[in-house]
Amino acid sequence: MAEPSEMENFQRWLQTQLSMTSSIEDPIERERRRLQIESAIREAIAFRESLKILEELQVSPPFVNTESSVRSISEPSQNNSGSDNLRCPNCDSELDQDLGFCTICGERS
């Protein structure tokens, strides 16, 4: 038998929590918590079913880790040899050569 997925484990945990609501003394709080957990179980079931449908359609499921298309901050910036634009090593904003410090973060140049 296949190992249960995280989603199945979560659903089982919710079902355990639902059974524990009977120990809540306050009837209003007990009913509120029961409705909250039942709603979460319904959402978990709907999510699992949607993942199955996506798998059948051979569509990538949501929340898949992909390569970031955002530029990394640690990448070296392109230096223009004729440009007077200096960059702050701390916050990467433009430095004014006359000041000797960054006007954004205060880093000394």
C-alpha positions in Angstrom: 0.0 0.0 0.0 1.3 3.5 -0.8 2.4 5.8 1.9 -0.2 8.5 2.8 0.3 11.9 1.4 0.7 15.0 3.5 -2.8 16.0 2.5 -4.2 12.7 3.7 -2.3 13.0 6.9 -3.7 16.5 7.4 -7.3 15.3 6.7 -6.8 12.5 9.3 -5.5 15.0 11.8 -8.6 17.2 11.2 -10.9 14.1 11.7 -9.1 13.5 15.0 -9.6 17.1 16.0 -13.3 16.8 15.1 -13.7 13.8 17.4 -12.1 15.8 20.2 -14.7 18.6 19.9 -17.0 16.4 22.0 -14.9 17.2 25.0 -15.5 21.0 24.8 -17.8 21.9 27.6 -19.3 25.1 26.2 -22.0 24.1 23.7 -21.6 27.3 21.6 -17.8 26.9 21.4 -18.2 23.1 20.7 -20.5 23.8 17.8 -18.4 26.7 16.4 -15.2 24.5 16.5 -17.1 21.5 15.0 -18.3 23.7 12.0 -14.8 25.1 11.6 -13.2 21.7 11.4 -15.9 20.2 9.1 -15.4 23.1 6.8 -11.7 22.5 6.7 -12.3 18.8 6.0 -14.5 19.7 3.1 -11.9 22.0 1.7 -9.2 19.4 2.1 -11.3 16.8 0.2 -12.1 19.4 -2.6 -8.4 20.2 -2.9 -7.4 16.5 -3.1 -10.1 16.0 -5.8 -8.9 19.0 -7.8 -5.3 17.6 -7.7 -6.5 14.3 -9.0 -8.3 16.0 -11.9 -5.2 18.0 -12.7 -3.2 14.9 -12.7 -5.6 13.1 -15.0 -5.5 16.1 -17.4 -1.7 16.1 -17.1 -1.6 19.6 -15.9 1.1 20.7 -13.4 -0.3 20.9 -9.9 -0.3 24.3 -8.0 2.5 25.1 -5.6 5.2 23.3 -7.6 8.7 24.6 -7.0 10.1 26.2 -10.1 13.2 28.2 -11.0 12.9 31.8 -9.9 12.6 34.3 -12.7 13.6 37.1 -10.4 17.1 38.5 -10.6 19.2 37.5 -7.6 20.5 40.5 -5.5 23.9 38.9 -5.2 24.4 39.0 -9.0 27.1 41.6 -9.9 25.6 44.6 -11.5 26.8 45.6 -15.0 29.5 48.3 -14.8 29.4 51.0 -17.5 33.0 52.1 -17.8 32.1 55.7 -18.7 29.4 56.1 -16.1 29.8 57.9 -12.8 27.1 55.8 -11.1 28.4 54.1 -8.0 26.3 51.6 -6.1 25.9 51.1 -2.4 27.3 47.7 -1.3 24.6 47.5 1.4 21.4 48.4 -0.4 22.4 48.7 -4.1 21.1 52.2 -4.5 22.9 54.9 -6.4 25.6 56.8 -4.4 26.4 60.4 -4.8 30.2 60.7 -5.0 30.2 64.0 -3.2 28.5 62.8 0.0 30.7 59.8 0.9 27.7 57.9 2.3 24.5 56.3 1.0 21.4 58.6 1.4 19.1 55.6 1.6 20.7 53.4 4.3 23.6 55.6 5.6 26.4 53.1 4.6 29.7 54.9 4.3 31.4 54.5 0.9 
